[in-house]
Amino acid sequence: MMKYTLEQAVERINELEKENYMLRQELENLQERKPVGRKVHDDKWMKAYNEFVADYESGMTIENIAKKGDVSKRTAYRYLAYYKELNKL
């Protein structure tokens, strides 16, 4: 174990207090942030998903569903994966 002089100990304490202050500031900033990202299964999502299911079950392809313009091709594939997962249950 290292031995510190009083001056070294005080200097180290000051460094740790500065670091602690910076971490508290970062924590406050993170706590004030608004959540982002997809809101899973809200009303808008459910409406779009149900329209996708109706189109898909009527025989439309993913490409044609995406061409309609309601959802992107990527979103249509996400809906398809979700649809298949529900049908497994």
N, CA, C and O of each residue as an XYZ file, in Angstrom:
356
protein
N       0.844     -1.175      0.000
C       0.000      0.000      0.000
C       0.888      1.235      0.000
O       1.852      1.334      0.759
N       0.525      2.197     -0.896
C       1.322      3.425     -0.989
C       0.997      4.374      0.151
O      -0.136      4.461      0.622
N       2.016      5.069      0.565
C       1.816      6.095      1.584
C       1.851      7.446      0.887
O       2.709      7.700      0.042
N       0.912      8.304      1.248
C       0.813      9.630      0.653
C       1.176     10.673      1.691
O       0.968     10.497      2.891
N       1.722     11.756      1.189
C       1.916     12.897      2.088
C       0.573     13.594      2.199
O      -0.342     13.314      1.424
N       0.453     14.491      3.150
C      -0.798     15.217      3.337
C      -1.150     16.015      2.088
O      -2.313     16.064      1.688
N      -0.154     16.638      1.474
C      -0.389     17.434      0.265
C      -0.876     16.547     -0.886
O      -1.774     16.941     -1.630
N      -0.295     15.362     -1.037
C      -0.715     14.444     -2.087
C      -2.149     13.966     -1.848
O      -2.942     13.849     -2.783
N      -2.460     13.696     -0.601
C      -3.804     13.242     -0.263
C      -4.836     14.329     -0.554
O      -5.902     14.042     -1.098
N      -4.528     15.563     -0.199
C      -5.442     16.680     -0.455
C      -5.608     16.882     -1.962
O      -6.716     17.143     -2.431
N      -4.527     16.765     -2.715
C      -4.589     16.903     -4.164
C      -5.458     15.804     -4.777
O      -6.264     16.062     -5.671
N      -5.287     14.592     -4.290
C      -6.087     13.469     -4.801
C      -7.565     13.652     -4.455
O      -8.436     13.349     -5.270
N      -7.844     14.138     -3.267
C      -9.228     14.405     -2.861
C      -9.847     15.440     -3.788
O     -10.989     15.286     -4.220
N      -9.095     16.499     -4.096
C      -9.600     17.527     -5.002
C      -9.885     16.956     -6.398
O     -10.891     17.296     -7.020
N      -8.996     16.091     -6.879
C      -9.207     15.457     -8.182
C     -10.486     14.621     -8.170
O     -11.281     14.673     -9.108
N     -10.675     13.854     -7.103
C     -11.866     13.011     -7.005
C     -13.140     13.837     -6.877
O     -14.179     13.460     -7.421
N     -13.073     14.954     -6.169
C     -14.243     15.822     -6.049
C     -14.614     16.425     -7.408
O     -15.796     16.548     -7.729
N     -13.602     16.802     -8.208
C     -13.868     17.324     -9.549
C     -14.506     16.243    -10.420
O     -15.476     16.496    -11.136
N     -13.950     15.047    -10.346
C     -14.499     13.937    -11.127
C     -15.932     13.639    -10.700
O     -16.796     13.403    -11.544
N     -16.184     13.648     -9.410
C     -17.522     13.413     -8.883
C     -18.492     14.480     -9.373
O     -19.623     14.164     -9.740
N     -18.065     15.739     -9.383
C     -18.899     16.836     -9.870
C     -19.249     16.626    -11.345
O     -20.400     16.806    -11.744
N     -18.262     16.249    -12.145
C     -18.491     16.035    -13.579
C     -19.464     14.864    -13.802
O     -20.334     14.933    -14.671
N     -19.314     13.813    -13.026
C     -20.212     12.668    -13.153
C     -21.639     13.030    -12.746
O     -22.596     12.556    -13.358
N     -21.786     13.859    -11.727
C     -23.123     14.307    -11.319
C     -23.771     15.151    -12.419
O     -24.966     15.024    -12.684
N     -22.971     16.015    -13.058
C     -23.485     16.824    -14.157
C     -23.948     15.925    -15.308
O     -25.017     16.141    -15.879
N     -23.158     14.941    -15.635
C     -23.506     14.012    -16.708
C     -24.788     13.253    -16.356
O     -25.655     13.070    -17.210
N     -24.907     12.817    -15.110
C     -26.094     12.112    -14.667
C     -27.335     12.999    -14.781
O     -28.384     12.537    -15.230
N     -27.225     14.263    -14.381
C     -28.349     15.195    -14.499
C     -28.762     15.354    -15.961
O     -29.951     15.346    -16.278
N     -27.784     15.497    -16.845
C     -28.090     15.640    -18.269
C     -28.801     14.409    -18.802
O     -29.746     14.534    -19.582
N     -28.365     13.226    -18.399
C     -28.993     11.999    -18.863
C     -30.405     11.852    -18.315
O     -31.289     11.354    -19.012
N     -30.628     12.275    -17.089
C     -31.949     12.169    -16.489
C     -32.938     13.152    -17.103
O     -34.143     12.898    -17.087
N     -32.458     14.262    -17.642
C     -33.329     15.268    -18.238
C     -33.688     14.957    -19.684
O     -34.601     15.570    -20.237
N     -32.987     14.016    -20.300
C     -33.254     13.687    -21.704
C     -34.619     13.048    -21.867
O     -35.090     12.306    -21.005
N     -35.233     13.351    -22.979
C     -36.510     12.732    -23.297
C     -36.235     11.390    -23.952
O     -35.253     11.243    -24.679
N     -37.083     10.424    -23.702
C     -36.885      9.114    -24.346
C     -37.093      9.235    -25.856
O     -37.961      9.974    -26.319
N     -36.290      8.504    -26.606
C     -36.384      8.524    -28.057
C     -36.537      7.105    -28.570
O     -36.427      6.138    -27.816
N     -36.786      6.999    -29.834
C     -36.906      5.693    -30.443
C     -38.353      5.365    -30.764
O     -39.255      6.176    -30.557
N     -38.548      4.185    -31.261
C     -39.887      3.757    -31.635
C     -40.739      3.551    -30.402
O     -40.287      3.011    -29.392
N     -41.970      3.989    -30.501
C     -42.935      3.713    -29.447
C     -43.678      2.462    -29.878
O     -44.506      2.493    -30.789
N     -43.376      1.398    -29.230
C     -43.908      0.107    -29.641
C     -45.369      0.002    -29.249
O     -45.739      0.232    -28.097
N     -46.182     -0.344    -30.212
C     -47.592     -0.688    -30.018
C     -48.460      0.475    -29.540
O     -49.440      0.253    -28.829
N     -48.124      1.699    -29.913
C     -49.048      2.781    -29.632
C     -50.147      2.757    -30.695
O     -50.117      1.906    -31.585
N     -51.108      3.667    -30.622
C     -52.259      3.632    -31.529
C     -51.847      3.758    -32.997
O     -52.373      3.052    -33.857
N     -50.917      4.650    -33.274
C     -50.467      4.845    -34.656
C     -49.801      3.566    -35.187
O     -50.029      3.164    -36.328
N     -48.985      2.944    -34.352
C     -48.306      1.709    -34.744
C     -49.314      0.614    -35.019
O     -49.211     -0.096    -36.019
N     -50.295      0.475    -34.129
C     -51.295     -0.577    -34.285
C     -52.124     -0.377    -35.550
O     -52.450     -1.346    -36.236
N     -52.465      0.871    -35.865
C     -53.235      1.144    -37.074
C     -52.440      0.732    -38.302
O     -52.966      0.054    -39.184
N     -51.171      1.138    -38.365
C     -50.324      0.796    -39.513
C     -50.120     -0.718    -39.594
O     -50.152     -1.292    -40.682
N     -49.912     -1.356    -38.453
C     -49.710     -2.807    -38.441
C     -50.962     -3.534    -38.925
O     -50.869     -4.461    -39.730
N     -52.129     -3.120    -38.442
C     -53.378     -3.768    -38.854
C     -53.629     -3.590    -40.351
O     -54.137     -4.503    -41.002
N     -53.280     -2.427    -40.903
C     -53.403     -2.218    -42.349
C     -52.441     -3.146    -43.098
O     -52.786     -3.718    -44.132
N     -51.226     -3.282    -42.552
C     -50.257     -4.198    -43.153
C     -50.806     -5.625    -43.171
O     -50.735     -6.308    -44.193
N     -51.352     -6.071    -42.040
C     -51.871     -7.432    -41.944
C     -52.989     -7.645    -42.958
O     -53.040     -8.680    -43.622
N     -53.881     -6.670    -43.077
C     -54.982     -6.801    -44.033
C     -54.441     -6.918    -45.454
O     -54.906     -7.753    -46.230
N     -53.461     -6.085    -45.796
C     -52.870     -6.136    -47.131
C     -52.125     -7.452    -47.348
O     -52.248     -8.071    -48.406
N     -51.356     -7.877    -46.352
C     -50.561     -9.093    -46.476
C     -51.457    -10.326    -46.612
O     -51.197    -11.209    -47.429
N     -52.497    -10.369    -45.811
C     -53.396    -11.517    -45.865
C     -54.233    -11.537    -47.140
O     -54.751    -12.583    -47.530
N     -54.365    -10.371    -47.792
C     -55.104    -10.343    -49.056
C     -54.226    -10.778    -50.231
O     -54.695    -10.862    -51.366
N     -52.943    -11.055    -49.948
C     -52.059    -11.581    -50.980
C     -51.056    -10.595    -51.536
O     -50.304    -10.931    -52.450
N     -51.027     -9.388    -51.006
C     -50.054     -8.402    -51.496
C     -48.647     -8.788    -51.054
O     -48.458     -9.364    -49.982
N     -47.670     -8.468    -51.885
C     -46.279     -8.727    -51.533
C     -45.750     -7.573    -50.675
O     -46.348     -6.498    -50.615
N     -44.636     -7.817    -50.028
C     -44.010     -6.776    -49.204
C     -43.676     -5.558    -50.061
O     -43.880     -4.421    -49.635
N     -43.165     -5.794    -51.268
C     -42.799     -4.705    -52.160
C     -44.016     -3.854    -52.512
O     -43.939     -2.626    -52.524
N     -45.146     -4.515    -52.801
C     -46.358     -3.777    -53.140
C     -46.913     -3.012    -51.943
O     -47.422     -1.901    -52.087
N     -46.812     -3.606    -50.785
C     -47.270     -2.912    -49.569
C     -46.431     -1.667    -49.347
O     -46.958     -0.606    -49.011
N     -45.106     -1.798    -49.535
C     -44.222     -0.644    -49.357
C     -44.472      0.414    -50.429
O     -44.380      1.609    -50.151
N     -44.783     -0.013    -51.643
C     -45.047      0.932    -52.726
C     -46.304      1.749    -52.478
O     -46.425      2.871    -52.969
N     -47.246      1.189    -51.712
C     -48.452      1.955    -51.370
C     -48.074      3.252    -50.664
O     -48.786      4.252    -50.757
N     -46.952      3.225    -49.963
C     -46.462      4.440    -49.318
C     -46.801      4.585    -47.856
O     -46.379      5.552    -47.222
N     -47.554      3.646    -47.299
C     -47.908      3.756    -45.879
C     -46.729      3.440    -44.963
O     -46.551      4.075    -43.923
N     -45.928      2.453    -45.359
C     -44.766      2.062    -44.558
C     -43.578      1.830    -45.486
O     -43.737      1.584    -46.682
N     -42.398      1.916    -44.909
C     -41.196      1.625    -45.687
C     -41.043      0.114    -45.833
O     -41.714     -0.663    -45.154
N     -40.157     -0.276    -46.720
C     -39.917     -1.702    -46.929
C     -39.374     -2.331    -45.643
O     -39.768     -3.437    -45.273
N     -38.478     -1.628    -44.973
C     -37.891     -2.130    -43.726
C     -38.974     -2.332    -42.660
O     -38.997     -3.350    -41.968
N     -39.863     -1.350    -42.541
C     -40.939     -1.462    -41.560
C     -41.866     -2.615    -41.916
O     -42.329     -3.336    -41.032
N     -42.138     -2.794    -43.199
C     -42.993     -3.900    -43.631
C     -42.370     -5.239    -43.228
O     -43.076     -6.149    -42.794
N     -41.055     -5.358    -43.372
C     -40.395     -6.599    -42.944
C     -40.437     -6.766    -41.425
O     -40.528     -7.889    -40.929
N     -40.374     -5.667    -40.690
C     -40.517     -5.754    -39.230
C     -41.916     -6.242    -38.867
O     -42.090     -7.105    -38.007
N     -42.914     -5.663    -39.550
C     -44.289     -6.093    -39.310
C     -44.449     -7.575    -39.660
O     -45.121     -8.316    -38.942
N     -43.839     -7.996    -40.746
C     -43.933     -9.395    -41.155
C     -43.326    -10.313    -40.093
O     -43.900    -11.354    -39.774
N     -42.188     -9.937    -39.555
C     -41.552    -10.735    -38.504
C     -42.454    -10.807    -37.273
O     -42.602    -11.866    -36.664
N     -43.050     -9.682    -36.917
C     -43.955     -9.645    -35.768
C     -45.183    -10.516    -36.051
O     -45.632    -11.265    -35.184
N     -45.713    -10.412    -37.254
C     -46.878    -11.199    -37.676
C     -46.582    -12.694    -37.584
O     -47.389    -13.466    -37.066
N     -45.424    -13.090    -38.089
C     -45.050    -14.515    -38.049
C     -44.862    -14.988    -36.613
O     -45.231    -16.112    -36.271
N     -44.291    -14.135    -35.776
C     -44.081    -14.493    -34.382
C     -45.424    -14.701    -33.669
O     -45.574    -15.632    -32.878
N     -46.382    -13.839    -33.952
C     -47.698    -13.990    -33.330
C     -48.392    -15.266    -33.823
O     -49.098    -15.925    -33.060
N     -48.193    -15.603    -35.077
C     -48.840    -16.794    -35.618
C     -48.226    -18.073    -35.078
O     -48.881    -19.116    -35.080
N     -46.982    -18.018    -34.614
C     -46.371    -19.195    -33.989
C     -47.081    -19.536    -32.679
O     -47.235    -20.704    -32.321
N     -47.505    -18.494    -31.982
C     -48.156    -18.692    -30.679
C     -49.518    -19.295    -30.915
O     -50.252    -19.552    -29.962
